[in-house]
Amino acid sequence: MPIPKIISVDDHVVEPPDLWSSRLPSRYLDRGPRIVRERGRMGGPVGMQWEADESGEWADIWYYDDLVSPFSRLSAAVGMGDLGFATTTFDEIRPGAWKQTERLLDMDANHMDASICFPNTLPRFCGQTFMEREDKELGLLCVEAYNDWMIDEWCAGDGKGRLIPLTIVPLWDVELAAQEVRRCANKGSYAIAFSENPHPLGLPSIHTGYWDPLFATCQETQTVVCMHIGSSSKMPITTPDAPFIVSSTLTFQNAMGSLIDWVFSGTLARFPDLTIAYSEGQVGWMPYIMERMDKLWAERVDNSFGSGLPEAPTSYIKDRVLGCIFDDETGLANRDRIGMDLITFEVDYPHADSTFPETEKVAMKICEKAGLNAEEIYALMRGNAIRGFGLERFGITK
């Protein structure tokens, strides 16, 4: 069966070199985020620190106050071939990674209708870079500048209705975060990037209730809370000497732990109209977790294990928790237990896992292997994203 035009709920945009330097007040231009092209190499104790060296390779480096962040090929991998952890420049990456016109052309060539783009290089997946710097006044200006660029430029003009805005919040202050959600909603953005687990960032956990003002505002404005794998700045590992492929295999654990936290913290119970989405988390793990949560709740309804939920845990997941896959045959094979209406699709352009430019073929293959019918294929490729993200607000209705 044919694959309908795809709506990807997890892509990324490489922030243009002048995003902040063209928007920040002049007094911050020598401290705000800016690109410097220089020669050097990765070094330091673990080979992950940039060391300027006239005999080294050319690279584009983000400088921001005390932060020195080399532009990694992994952040814009499509068309790069051999990747490793090498640095790169804006001249070397595919233009669609950061230029709107070229991105729309790449989407057309890849059977894509619409795309939701997470932050990429400097802010990281939920804007935690701006939380980590000491100057929070500058940090807030950087957050606002990013969001204005996302709404007014990246998702405007020819991109309107095809590039769907996803904004960030000042994580260090929940009241400011709620205000930014409202400001962006008034400008036409209804999705934010949030951390899958704020605790490793040194922030209050989801169990504290600290974030309730933010979630209340998201519920009121019908803003989706999107959590990307790695947005806690922490990835699952087994041993310190395990190769990177071990962590890459286990990435779903971050989404799994996060969902359990959201359920048993009572957050989904307190905000019955709030929608959350897990990007790049896959869904093959969900059937057992849903079974386990319900069984433990039923056995220990007296709260002896710390659960005071009035209803079974899975009752809070239906229609409100979106999983996201790019290649999860196990999850699709168990779609009846998960709920087909919870599964969305991603392309992950321009990252190393991206299926670009063969996404239509990949999608057709996994749909055929899972035995999806036409209605299920539509739900996976478009329908669930339209409903879950309220894309009718952008003119996407079917």
C-alpha positions in Angstrom: 0.0 0.0 0.0 1.3 3.5 -0.7 2.8 5.6 2.0 1.1 9.0 2.5 3.2 12.1 2.7 5.1 11.8 6.0 4.9 14.1 9.0 8.1 13.8 11.0 7.8 14.6 14.7 11.5 14.5 15.3 14.0 16.3 13.0 16.6 18.9 13.9 17.8 22.2 12.6 21.4 23.4 12.8 21.3 26.9 14.2 22.5 29.5 11.7 25.8 31.2 12.6 24.2 34.6 13.1 21.1 33.4 14.9 22.1 35.2 18.2 24.6 37.7 16.9 22.0 39.3 14.7 19.4 39.5 17.6 21.1 40.1 20.9 21.7 43.7 22.2 25.1 45.0 21.1 26.5 44.9 24.7 26.3 41.1 24.5 27.9 40.5 21.0 31.3 39.6 22.4 29.8 37.2 24.9 26.7 35.8 23.2 26.7 32.7 21.0 28.8 33.2 17.8 30.7 31.1 15.3 34.4 31.4 14.9 36.2 29.5 12.2 39.7 28.4 13.3 42.2 25.6 13.0 42.6 23.1 15.7 41.9 19.5 16.9 40.0 17.6 19.5 42.2 16.8 22.5 42.2 17.0 26.3 42.0 14.1 28.7 39.2 12.3 26.9 39.7 13.7 23.4 36.6 15.8 23.6 38.0 19.3 24.1 38.8 21.7 21.4 42.4 22.9 21.2 43.2 25.7 18.7 46.3 24.8 16.6 47.4 26.5 13.4 48.5 23.1 12.0 45.1 21.5 12.7 41.9 21.1 10.7 39.5 24.0 10.0 36.4 23.9 12.1 33.5 26.1 13.1 33.4 26.7 16.8 30.5 28.1 18.9 31.8 30.5 21.5 29.4 31.6 24.3 30.8 33.1 27.5 33.0 30.4 28.9 31.7 27.7 26.6 33.7 26.4 23.6 31.6 24.0 21.5 33.0 22.6 18.3 30.5 21.9 15.5 30.3 18.1 15.3 29.6 16.2 12.1 27.2 14.0 14.1 24.9 17.0 14.3 24.5 17.2 10.5 25.5 13.8 9.3 23.4 13.3 6.1 25.7 13.0 3.2 28.8 13.0 5.3 29.9 9.4 5.0 32.4 8.4 7.6 31.5 10.3 10.8 33.3 9.4 14.0 33.4 12.4 16.3 35.0 14.7 13.8 34.4 18.5 13.6 33.0 20.3 10.5 32.1 23.7 9.1 28.9 25.2 7.7 30.5 25.0 4.2 30.8 21.2 4.5 27.3 20.2 5.8 24.2 19.7 3.6 22.6 23.2 3.2 19.2 21.7 4.2 20.5 21.3 7.7 20.3 25.0 8.3 18.7 26.8 5.3 15.0 26.8 4.9 14.7 26.8 1.1 17.1 23.8 0.9 15.3 22.0 3.8 12.0 22.2 2.0 13.5 20.8 -1.2 15.0 17.9 0.8 11.6 17.3 2.4 10.0 17.2 -1.1 12.6 14.7 -2.3 12.1 12.6 0.8 8.3 12.2 0.6 7.8 14.6 3.5 4.9 17.0 4.1 5.8 18.5 7.5 8.6 18.5 10.1 9.0 19.4 13.7 12.6 20.4 14.4 14.4 20.2 17.7 17.4 22.3 18.6 20.7 20.8 17.6 24.2 22.0 18.2 24.6 24.9 20.6 21.4 24.8 22.7 21.3 21.0 22.8 18.0 19.1 22.9 16.0 21.2 25.4 18.1 24.4 25.7 20.0 23.3 28.7 23.1 25.2 27.5 21.5 28.5 28.5 20.7 27.1 31.9 24.3 26.1 32.5 25.8 29.6 32.0 26.1 31.9 35.0 24.5 35.0 33.4 20.8 34.2 33.4 19.9 37.6 31.9 21.9 36.8 28.8 20.5 33.2 28.9 16.9 34.4 28.8 17.7 36.7 25.9 19.3 33.8 24.1 16.2 31.6 24.7 13.9 34.4 23.4 16.1 35.0 20.4 16.0 31.3 19.5 12.3 31.1 19.8 11.7 34.3 17.8 14.0 32.9 15.0 12.1 29.5 15.1 8.7 31.1 14.8 9.4 34.2 12.7 11.9 32.8 10.3 12.4 29.1 10.2 8.7 28.3 10.3 7.5 31.4 8.5 7.2 32.3 4.8 7.5 29.3 2.5 8.0 27.1 5.6 4.6 28.0 7.1 2.5 24.9 7.6 5.4 22.6 6.7 8.0 23.5 9.4 6.2 23.3 12.7 7.6 25.5 15.5 9.1 23.9 18.5 10.4 26.3 21.1 12.6 26.1 24.3 12.1 27.5 27.8 14.4 29.0 30.5 14.7 25.8 32.5 16.2 27.6 35.6 13.0 29.4 36.5 9.6 27.7 36.2 7.6 30.9 36.3 9.7 32.4 33.5 9.3 29.1 31.6 5.5 29.4 31.9 5.7 33.0 30.7 7.7 32.0 27.7 5.3 29.2 26.8 2.5 31.8 26.8 4.5 34.3 24.8 5.3 31.7 22.1 1.7 30.4 22.0 0.6 33.9 21.3 3.0 34.0 18.4 1.8 30.6 17.1 4.0 27.9 18.6 2.3 25.0 20.5 5.2 22.7 21.3 8.2 23.0 23.7 11.3 20.9 24.2 11.6 19.8 27.8 14.0 17.4 29.6 13.1 13.7 29.8 14.5 13.9 33.4 15.4 17.3 34.9 17.1 15.8 37.9 20.5 15.0 36.2 20.5 18.7 35.1 20.5 19.7 38.7 16.8 20.7 38.6 13.8 19.6 40.7 12.5 16.2 39.6 9.1 15.6 38.1 8.0 14.1 41.4 8.3 17.4 43.4 5.4 19.3 41.7 7.8 22.2 41.0 7.0 22.1 37.3 3.3 22.3 37.7 3.0 26.0 36.7 4.7 25.2 33.5 2.5 22.2 32.8 -0.6 24.1 33.7 0.3 26.7 31.1 1.1 24.1 28.5 -2.3 22.5 29.2 -4.1 25.8 29.0 -2.4 26.8 25.7 -2.6 23.2 24.3 1.1 23.1 24.0 2.7 19.7 23.7 5.7 18.8 26.0 8.3 17.1 23.8 11.2 15.1 25.3 14.0 14.0 23.2 16.4 11.2 24.0 19.4 12.7 25.7 17.6 15.9 26.9 18.7 15.0 30.4 22.3 15.3 29.3 22.7 11.7 30.3 22.7 8.5 28.3 22.4 5.0 29.7 25.6 3.0 30.1 26.6 -0.4 31.4 30.2 0.1 32.2 32.6 3.0 31.7 34.6 1.0 29.1 31.6 -0.1 27.1 31.8 1.0 23.4 29.4 3.7 22.3 27.2 1.1 20.5 26.1 -0.2 23.9 24.7 3.2 24.9 23.2 3.7 21.5 21.3 0.4 21.9 20.0 1.4 25.3 18.8 4.9 24.5 15.1 3.9 24.9 15.8 3.5 28.6 15.7 7.3 29.0 12.1 7.5 27.6 11.1 4.4 29.5 12.2 5.9 32.9 10.7 9.2 32.1 7.3 7.9 31.3 7.2 5.9 34.5 8.1 9.1 36.4 5.4 11.1 34.7 2.8 8.5 35.5 3.7 7.8 39.2 4.4 11.4 40.0 0.8 12.0 39.4 1.6 14.7 36.8 -0.6 13.1 34.1 -3.4 12.7 36.6 -3.2 16.4 37.7 -3.2 17.6 34.1 -5.7 15.5 32.2 -5.6 17.5 29.0 -1.8 17.7 28.7 -0.1 15.8 25.9 3.5 14.6 26.1 5.7 13.2 23.3 8.9 11.1 23.4 11.2 11.6 20.4 13.6 8.9 19.3 12.5 6.7 22.2 10.9 4.0 20.1 7.9 2.0 21.5 8.9 -1.7 21.6 9.4 -1.4 25.4 6.0 0.0 26.1 3.8 -3.2 26.4 5.7 -4.7 29.3 6.0 -1.4 31.1 2.3 -0.7 30.8 1.6 -4.3 32.1 4.0 -3.9 35.0 2.8 -0.5 36.1 -0.9 -1.7 36.2 0.0 -4.9 38.1 2.0 -3.1 40.7 -0.7 -0.5 41.1 -3.4 -3.1 41.5 -1.3 -5.0 44.1 -0.3 -2.0 46.1 -3.2 0.3 45.8 -2.9 1.1 49.5 0.2 3.3 48.5 2.7 1.0 50.2 5.0 1.5 47.2 4.4 5.2 46.9 1.6 5.1 44.4 -1.5 7.1 45.2 -3.1 7.1 41.7 -6.8 6.9 41.8 -7.0 5.0 38.4 -4.8 2.4 36.8 -1.5 3.9 35.3 -2.3 3.0 31.7 -5.5 5.0 31.9 -3.4 8.2 31.9 -1.5 7.2 28.8 -4.3 6.7 26.3 -4.5 9.5 23.7 -2.0 11.7 25.6 1.4 10.0 25.4 3.0 9.9 21.9 5.8 7.5 21.2 8.0 8.0 18.2 9.8 5.5 16.0 12.1 5.4 12.9 12.6 1.7 12.8 10.8 -0.4 15.5 9.3 -3.6 14.1 8.8 -5.0 17.5 6.8 -2.0 18.6 4.6 -2.2 15.5 4.1 -5.9 16.0 2.7 -5.1 19.4 0.6 -2.1 18.3 -2.6 -3.6 19.6 -1.2 -3.7 23.2 0.4 -0.2 22.9 -2.4 1.5 21.0 -1.9 2.4 17.4 -3.0 5.9 18.2 0.1 6.4 20.4 2.8 5.8 17.7 4.2 8.5 15.5 7.0 8.5 12.9 10.3 10.4 12.6 13.0 11.0 10.0 15.7 12.5 12.3 17.1 14.7 9.5 20.0 15.6 9.5 21.4 13.2 12.2 23.3 10.0 11.7 20.2 7.8 12.3 18.2 9.7 9.6 16.6 7.6 6.9 17.0 10.5 4.4 16.8 10.2 1.4 15.3 6.8 1.5 12.6 7.4 4.1 9.6 6.4 1.9 11.3 3.0 1.2 12.2 2.5 4.8 8.6 3.3 5.9 7.1 1.0 3.3 9.4 -1.8 4.4 8.5 -1.6 8.2 4.8 -1.2 7.5 4.8 -4.3 5.3 6.8 -6.3 7.8 4.3 -5.3 10.6 1.3 -6.0 8.3 -0.2 -2.6 8.8 -3.4 -1.9 6.9 -4.1 1.4 5.1 -5.7 3.0 8.2 -2.8 2.1 10.4 -0.3 3.3 7.9 -2.1 6.7 7.7 -2.2 6.9 11.5 1.6 6.2 11.8 2.7 8.5 9.0 0.3 11.4 9.5 -2.9 11.0 11.5 -1.5 10.6 15.0 0.8 13.6 14.5 -2.0 15.8 13.3 -4.2 14.8 16.3 -1.5 14.8 18.9 0.1 18.1 17.9 -3.0 19.9 16.9 -1.7 20.5 13.4 -5.0 21.8 12.2 -3.7 25.0 13.7 -1.2 25.1 10.9 -3.7 24.2 8.2 -2.9 20.4 8.2 -6.3 18.6 8.6 -5.9 15.3 6.9 
